[in-house]
Amino acid sequence: MDSWDLYVALNKGQTITVVDGRSADAFAEEHIPGALNLPHKEICFNSTEMLDKSRLYVCYCDGIGCNASTKTALKLLTLGFEVRELIGGLDWWKRDGYATEGKKAQLGTTINCGC
């Protein structure tokens, strides 16, 4: 799933949970608004028992040079969740002009998808 698809789905109110698979420190610095921080290293049956398996989970990390989104998605898939990866992660989310939250939060810009 790319950032435009995620943005549209979230604004349509689809049952999606955005999951940041990075560390708590990285999450605190900056993350996608409304995202759940679930570091991939901590994912197990016990750490996910409060999650609703009827939802779609879109996993992300820093971007192309990071594989935490893949590890997060694989672990959640193995535990029976429906998952997608966010192409380009937080990096492409910001490049496409979407707002972020956290200590280094950025305001969004005018969204103009060229797709």
C-alpha positions as CSV (number, residue, x, y, z in Angstrom):
1,M,0.0,0.0,0.0
2,D,1.4,3.4,-0.8
3,S,1.0,6.6,1.2
4,W,-1.9,8.0,-1.0
5,D,-3.9,4.7,-0.6
6,L,-3.4,4.8,3.2
7,Y,-4.3,8.5,3.4
8,V,-7.5,8.0,1.4
9,A,-8.4,4.8,3.3
10,L,-7.9,6.6,6.7
11,N,-10.0,9.6,5.6
12,K,-12.8,7.3,4.4
13,G,-12.9,5.7,7.9
14,Q,-11.9,2.3,6.8
15,T,-11.0,-0.1,9.7
16,I,-7.2,0.2,9.5
17,T,-4.7,0.4,12.2
18,V,-1.3,1.9,11.2
19,V,1.5,0.1,13.0
20,D,5.0,1.6,13.5
21,G,7.4,-1.3,13.9
22,R,10.3,0.9,15.1
23,S,11.6,1.5,18.6
24,A,9.6,3.5,21.1
25,D,12.3,6.2,20.9
26,A,12.0,6.5,17.1
27,F,8.2,6.6,17.4
28,A,8.4,9.4,20.0
29,E,10.5,11.5,17.6
30,E,8.1,11.3,14.7
31,H,5.3,9.0,13.4
32,I,2.2,8.8,11.3
33,P,-0.7,10.4,13.1
34,G,-2.8,7.9,15.0
35,A,-0.2,5.1,14.6
36,L,0.2,2.3,17.1
37,N,3.8,1.7,18.2
38,L,4.5,-2.0,18.2
39,P,8.3,-2.6,17.9
40,H,8.9,-5.7,15.8
41,K,11.3,-7.1,18.4
42,E,8.5,-7.2,21.0
43,I,5.8,-8.8,18.8
44,C,4.4,-12.0,20.2
45,F,1.1,-13.6,21.1
46,N,1.0,-11.7,24.5
47,S,1.9,-8.3,23.1
48,T,-0.8,-8.5,20.4
49,E,-3.7,-10.1,22.3
50,M,-5.4,-6.7,22.7
51,L,-5.5,-6.2,18.9
52,D,-8.6,-6.8,16.9
53,K,-8.1,-9.4,14.2
54,S,-11.0,-8.1,12.1
55,R,-9.0,-4.9,11.3
56,L,-6.4,-4.4,8.6
57,Y,-2.9,-3.5,9.9
58,V,-0.6,-1.4,7.8
59,C,2.9,-1.6,8.9
60,Y,5.7,0.9,8.4
61,C,9.2,1.8,9.5
62,D,11.7,4.5,8.4
63,G,11.7,3.8,4.7
64,I,13.4,1.9,2.0
65,G,16.7,1.3,3.9
66,C,14.8,-0.2,6.9
67,N,13.1,-3.6,7.1
68,A,11.2,-3.2,10.4
69,S,8.0,-2.9,8.4
70,T,8.6,-6.3,6.8
71,K,9.5,-7.9,10.1
72,T,6.4,-6.3,11.7
73,A,4.1,-7.5,8.9
74,L,5.5,-11.0,8.9
75,K,5.2,-11.4,12.6
76,L,1.6,-10.1,12.6
77,L,0.7,-12.3,9.6
78,T,2.1,-15.3,11.4
79,L,-0.2,-14.5,14.4
80,G,-3.3,-14.4,12.1
81,F,-3.6,-10.7,11.3
82,E,-4.4,-9.2,7.9
83,V,-1.5,-7.0,7.0
84,R,0.0,-4.7,4.4
85,E,3.3,-2.8,4.2
86,L,3.4,0.9,3.6
87,I,5.7,1.4,0.6
88,G,8.5,3.8,1.5
89,G,7.5,4.0,5.1
90,L,7.7,7.3,7.1
91,D,10.1,8.8,4.6
92,W,7.7,8.6,1.6
93,W,4.8,9.5,3.8
94,K,6.5,12.8,4.5
95,R,7.8,13.2,0.9
96,D,4.2,12.9,-0.3
97,G,3.3,15.8,2.0
98,Y,1.4,14.2,4.9
99,A,1.6,15.4,8.5
100,T,3.4,13.7,11.3
101,E,3.2,13.6,15.1
102,G,5.9,13.5,17.7
103,K,8.7,15.6,19.0
104,K,9.7,16.4,15.4
105,A,6.2,16.7,14.0
106,Q,5.7,18.3,10.6
107,L,2.6,19.9,9.2
108,G,1.3,18.4,6.1
109,T,1.4,20.3,2.8
110,T,-1.1,20.5,-0.1
111,I,-1.7,16.9,-1.2
112,N,-1.4,16.5,-5.0
113,C,-0.9,12.8,-5.9
114,G,0.6,12.4,-9.4
115,C,-0.7,8.9,-9.8
